[in-house]
């Protein structure tokens, strides 16, 4: 597989409300969309940095994969998803496990 571009990077945060001022006031980025993805148990906020989007991911439940990852703080390519599923912005998504990507929760997306 050859990677053609980065659609967006997901950043797990405990609170979007607390994280947004850093991205706005320090980095000068504007949030253009906030939505909750009930199936994933996350609230998302999207910001644009050039051609790449940043997606802040806030867990909405203790059972959220994002909350579990934040609790563990794992570092370390295992797949979380073995098949694509629907995510924010109506994209098909699949995650790589952070243990096998140097602690970065990597989300693969396709339109």
Secondary structure as the mmCIF struct_conf table of DSSP 4:
data_model
#
loop_
_struct_conf.conf_type_id
_struct_conf.id
_struct_conf.beg_label_comp_id
_struct_conf.beg_label_asym_id
_struct_conf.beg_label_seq_id
_struct_conf.end_label_comp_id
_struct_conf.end_label_asym_id
_struct_conf.end_label_seq_id
STRN STRN1 UNK A 8 UNK A 13
BEND BEND1 UNK A 14 UNK A 14
HELX_RH_AL_P HELX_RH_AL_P1 UNK A 16 UNK A 21
HELX_RH_PI_P HELX_RH_PI_P1 UNK A 22 UNK A 26
TURN_TY1_P TURN_TY1_P1 UNK A 27 UNK A 27
STRN STRN2 UNK A 31 UNK A 37
HELX_RH_3T_P HELX_RH_3T_P1 UNK A 38 UNK A 40
TURN_TY1_P TURN_TY1_P2 UNK A 41 UNK A 41
STRN STRN3 UNK A 42 UNK A 49
TURN_TY1_P TURN_TY1_P3 UNK A 50 UNK A 51
STRN STRN4 UNK A 52 UNK A 59
BEND BEND2 UNK A 60 UNK A 61
TURN_TY1_P TURN_TY1_P4 UNK A 62 UNK A 63
HELX_RH_AL_P HELX_RH_AL_P2 UNK A 65 UNK A 72
TURN_TY1_P TURN_TY1_P5 UNK A 73 UNK A 73
STRN STRN5 UNK A 79 UNK A 79
BEND BEND3 UNK A 80 UNK A 80
BEND BEND4 UNK A 82 UNK A 83
STRN STRN6 UNK A 85 UNK A 86
HELX_RH_3T_P HELX_RH_3T_P2 UNK A 88 UNK A 90
STRN STRN7 UNK A 92 UNK A 96
HELX_RH_3T_P HELX_RH_3T_P3 UNK A 98 UNK A 100
TURN_TY1_P TURN_TY1_P6 UNK A 101 UNK A 103
STRN STRN8 UNK A 106 UNK A 110
#
